[in-house]
Amino acid sequence: MMRGLDRVLFALIAAGGAVWAGLAMFVQLAPPLRWLGWAALAVALIAAVVLRRRSRMAGWLVLALAAGAVGLWYQTIQPRADRNWAPDVAHGVTARVQGDTVTLSDIRDFRWSAPDRAEERWISRSYELSQLETVDMFTSVWSNPAIAHVLVSFGFAGGDHVVFSAEIRRERGEVFNELGGFFRQFELVLIAATEQDIVRLRTNYRKEEVSLFPVSLTPDQRREMFMAYVGLAGRLEQRPEFYNTVTANCTTVIWRIARMVYPDLPLGSGLMLSGYLPDYLNRLGLLGGQGSLAERRAAARIDAQAQAATEADFSAAIRVP
């Protein structure tokens, strides 16, 4: 029985490791290095299987050496901040704190004229934490309703809003793919933007289904969450990080930040299926609004208001009931 279990375990680890390593090489290596990598992987697996017939220890040793070699290679892939970035992610937000005042630099304020064309503007603004009044969550669905991009907007007295969005940092001409998001193809960037830019792009030009949900937090919690985003901006400014389709995406970044406010915040399906994040917040008692969840979901859609609004009154218009 033990020998049988050992064979099964060996086969599972060998097969799983080969698939993972092969996909990593597919993403990270271009021909002919990709082919050489696959060939070396195949030789190592064949050697491990053949040697295992003579000695179980020898088979495991070869498998361990192959895994170590792949692991060492994979660790050489490090995130960078100096690539030729696509214009909309050319700058991650940076923050400077002086007392109650937070100054954000490189806030994106593009004037979009098409889904992929805009007048580029990067601005700086200062915010008084004592004037922070609201936190809203936007979900933007482009295809599958279970998957949404999530943005968090902080509202200040006087009607000013700044939106934070954790996104992949594409290089110029690069297109996102989910597989690459698992294997260190993309860096993570924290974008701060005006609602006239980042929300209007999705409602008016990409024609996505965008919803706005108020989040119920105390003044202290709003402040802590805003400062958690400021902390993330500082961390990424000091050391770039990789985007990951599962562990470091727009929703899991929000969860990590929210845990700074709620240390016991549990995991939930809304973290993987981001379209259900409002349901997750509702279960936690953090989703604002009136009525049932279905009624609040229906009331949250802002597409029509956004498409009828002008840039000047955009933030006010999308909040009209």
C-alpha positions in Angstrom: 0.0 0.0 0.0 2.8 2.4 0.9 4.5 1.7 -2.4 1.3 2.3 -4.3 0.7 5.7 -2.5 4.3 6.6 -3.2 3.8 6.0 -6.9 0.6 8.0 -7.0 2.2 10.9 -5.1 5.2 10.8 -7.4 3.0 10.8 -10.5 0.8 13.7 -9.2 3.8 15.9 -8.3 5.6 15.1 -11.5 2.6 15.8 -13.7 1.5 18.9 -11.8 5.0 20.3 -11.7 5.5 19.7 -15.4 2.2 21.5 -16.3 3.1 24.4 -14.1 6.6 24.7 -15.3 5.6 24.3 -18.9 3.0 27.1 -18.7 5.5 29.4 -16.9 8.0 28.8 -19.7 5.3 29.4 -22.3 4.5 32.8 -20.7 8.0 33.9 -19.9 10.2 32.5 -22.7 10.2 33.1 -26.4 11.3 30.6 -29.0 13.9 29.1 -29.1 14.5 29.3 -25.4 10.9 28.1 -24.7 11.6 25.0 -26.8 14.9 24.4 -25.0 13.2 24.8 -21.7 10.5 22.3 -22.6 13.1 19.8 -23.9 15.1 20.1 -20.7 11.9 19.6 -18.7 11.0 16.5 -20.7 14.5 15.0 -20.3 14.3 15.6 -16.5 10.9 13.9 -16.2 11.9 10.9 -18.3 15.1 10.5 -16.2 13.1 10.7 -13.0 10.7 8.0 -14.2 13.4 5.7 -15.5 15.6 6.0 -12.4 12.6 5.6 -10.1 12.2 2.0 -11.5 15.6 1.2 -10.1 15.5 3.3 -7.0 12.6 5.3 -5.5 15.1 7.7 -3.9 16.9 8.4 -7.2 13.6 9.2 -8.9 12.6 11.6 -6.1 16.1 13.2 -6.2 15.9 13.9 -9.9 12.4 15.4 -9.5 13.6 17.6 -6.6 16.6 18.8 -8.6 14.4 19.6 -11.6 12.0 21.5 -9.3 14.8 23.4 -7.7 16.2 24.4 -11.1 12.8 25.7 -12.2 12.3 27.5 -8.9 15.7 29.2 -9.2 14.9 30.3 -12.7 11.5 31.6 -11.8 12.9 33.7 -8.9 15.0 35.6 -11.4 11.9 37.1 -12.9 11.5 40.3 -10.9 9.0 43.2 -11.2 10.3 46.4 -12.8 9.2 50.0 -12.8 11.1 51.2 -15.9 9.3 49.5 -18.9 7.7 51.3 -21.8 4.3 51.5 -20.3 0.9 52.0 -22.0 -0.2 55.6 -21.6 -3.1 55.0 -19.2 -0.8 53.2 -16.7 2.3 55.2 -17.3 2.2 56.5 -13.7 1.3 55.0 -10.5 0.0 57.4 -7.9 2.4 58.8 -5.3 1.5 60.3 -2.0 3.0 62.7 0.5 1.5 63.2 4.0 1.8 66.3 6.1 -0.3 66.3 9.2 -4.0 66.1 8.1 -3.2 66.8 4.5 -2.4 64.2 1.8 -1.1 65.3 -1.5 -1.5 62.9 -4.3 0.6 63.2 -7.5 0.1 61.6 -10.9 -3.7 61.4 -10.6 -5.0 60.4 -14.0 -7.5 62.9 -15.5 -7.6 61.9 -19.1 -10.2 63.3 -21.5 -11.4 60.2 -23.4 -12.7 60.5 -27.0 -12.7 56.7 -27.7 -12.0 53.5 -25.7 -8.3 53.7 -26.7 -7.8 57.4 -27.3 -7.6 60.3 -24.9 -6.0 63.7 -24.2 -3.5 62.7 -21.5 -3.5 64.7 -18.3 -1.8 63.9 -15.0 -2.5 66.2 -12.1 -1.8 66.7 -8.4 -4.3 67.4 -5.7 -4.3 67.8 -1.9 -7.0 66.4 0.3 -7.8 67.1 4.0 -8.6 63.9 5.8 -11.0 65.8 8.1 -13.1 66.5 5.0 -13.4 62.9 3.9 -17.1 62.1 3.9 -17.9 59.1 1.8 -16.6 55.8 0.4 -18.2 54.3 -2.7 -17.5 51.1 -4.6 -17.9 50.9 -8.4 -18.2 47.6 -10.2 -17.7 47.5 -13.9 -18.8 44.4 -15.9 -17.8 43.9 -19.5 -18.8 40.3 -20.2 -19.5 37.7 -17.5 -21.6 39.3 -14.7 -19.6 37.2 -12.1 -16.4 39.0 -13.0 -16.1 42.8 -12.5 -13.4 45.4 -12.2 -13.7 47.1 -8.8 -12.8 50.7 -8.0 -13.1 52.6 -4.7 -14.0 56.3 -4.7 -13.4 58.6 -1.7 -15.6 61.7 -1.5 -14.6 64.9 0.2 -16.6 67.9 1.3 -17.4 70.2 -1.7 -18.0 67.3 -4.0 -14.4 66.3 -4.9 -13.8 62.6 -5.5 -10.7 60.5 -6.1 -10.8 56.9 -7.3 -8.3 54.2 -6.6 -8.0 51.2 -9.0 -5.5 48.4 -8.7 -4.7 47.3 -12.3 -2.3 45.4 -14.4 0.5 47.6 -15.7 0.6 46.8 -19.4 3.5 47.7 -21.6 2.8 49.7 -24.7 1.0 47.4 -27.2 0.6 44.6 -24.6 -2.8 43.0 -24.1 -3.9 41.4 -20.8 -4.5 37.6 -20.7 -5.5 35.6 -17.6 -2.7 33.0 -18.1 0.0 35.7 -18.0 -1.6 37.0 -14.8 -0.7 33.7 -13.1 3.0 33.7 -14.2 4.5 37.1 -13.5 3.8 38.7 -16.9 2.4 41.9 -15.6 3.3 44.3 -12.8 0.7 45.8 -10.4 0.0 49.5 -10.5 -2.2 51.6 -8.3 -4.0 54.2 -10.3 -5.6 57.2 -8.7 -8.0 59.0 -11.1 -10.9 61.4 -11.3 -14.4 59.9 -11.8 -14.7 61.9 -15.0 -11.8 59.8 -16.3 -11.9 56.3 -14.9 -15.6 55.9 -14.5 -16.7 57.8 -17.6 -14.3 55.7 -19.7 -16.2 52.6 -18.7 -19.7 54.0 -18.9 -19.5 56.2 -22.0 -16.8 54.7 -24.2 -16.3 51.0 -23.2 -20.1 50.7 -22.7 -19.6 48.5 -19.7 -22.3 47.8 -17.0 -21.2 50.1 -14.1 -22.8 50.2 -10.7 -22.1 52.5 -7.7 -22.5 51.1 -4.2 -22.1 53.2 -1.1 -20.0 51.6 1.6 -21.0 52.1 5.2 -17.9 53.0 7.3 -17.4 55.3 10.3 -15.3 58.4 9.8 -12.3 56.7 11.4 -12.7 53.7 9.2 -12.9 55.9 6.1 -9.8 57.6 7.1 -7.9 54.3 7.8 -9.0 52.9 4.5 -7.9 56.0 2.6 -4.5 55.9 4.4 -4.2 52.2 3.6 -4.3 53.1 -0.1 -1.7 55.8 0.5 0.4 53.1 2.2 0.1 50.8 -0.9 1.0 53.7 -3.1 4.2 54.2 -1.1 5.1 50.5 -1.1 4.7 50.3 -4.9 6.7 53.5 -5.3 9.6 51.9 -3.3 9.3 48.4 -4.7 7.2 47.2 -7.7 5.1 44.1 -7.3 3.6 41.6 -9.7 -0.1 41.5 -10.5 -1.6 38.0 -10.0 -5.0 36.9 -11.4 -5.9 35.3 -8.0 -3.8 36.8 -5.2 -3.1 40.4 -6.3 -5.9 41.7 -8.4 -8.4 44.6 -8.1 -10.5 42.7 -5.5 -7.9 41.0 -3.4 -6.0 44.3 -3.1 -9.2 45.9 -1.7 -9.6 42.9 0.7 -6.0 43.3 2.0 -6.6 47.0 2.5 -9.9 46.4 4.2 -8.3 44.0 6.6 -6.3 46.8 7.9 -9.6 48.3 9.0 -11.3 45.0 9.9 -8.5 42.6 11.0 -10.9 39.6 11.2 -12.4 40.2 7.7 -13.2 36.7 6.4 -12.5 35.3 2.9 -15.6 35.0 0.7 -16.7 34.1 -2.9 -16.8 37.8 -3.7 -13.0 37.9 -3.6 -12.7 35.4 -6.5 -15.9 36.2 -8.3 -15.7 40.0 -8.1 -19.1 40.5 -9.6 -20.5 39.2 -6.3 -18.5 41.6 -4.1 -21.6 43.6 -3.2 -23.2 40.4 -1.9 -20.1 39.8 0.2 -20.2 43.4 1.6 -23.9 43.0 2.3 -23.3 39.9 4.4 -20.7 41.8 6.4 -23.2 44.7 7.0 -21.0 47.2 5.1 -23.2 47.8 2.0 -25.1 51.0 2.2 -28.4 51.9 0.6 -32.0 50.9 1.3 -34.2 47.9 0.4 -33.3 44.4 -0.5 -30.0 43.4 -2.1 -31.8 43.0 -5.4 -33.3 46.5 -5.1 -30.0 48.0 -4.2 -28.3 46.3 -7.1 -31.0 47.7 -9.5 -30.6 51.2 -8.0 -26.8 51.0 -8.3 -26.7 51.0 -12.1 -25.4 54.4 -13.3 -24.9 53.8 -17.0 -27.9 56.1 -18.1 -27.0 58.9 -15.8 -23.3 58.8 -16.8 -24.0 58.9 -20.5 -26.4 61.9 -20.1 -24.0 63.8 -17.8 -21.5 66.4 -18.8 -17.9 66.2 -17.5 -18.5 69.2 -15.2 -21.4 67.6 -13.3 -20.4 64.0 -13.8 -19.9 63.0 -10.1 -23.1 64.7 -9.0 -25.1 63.2 -11.9 -24.2 59.6 -11.3 -25.4 59.9 -7.7 -28.9 61.2 -8.5 -31.3 58.5 -7.4 
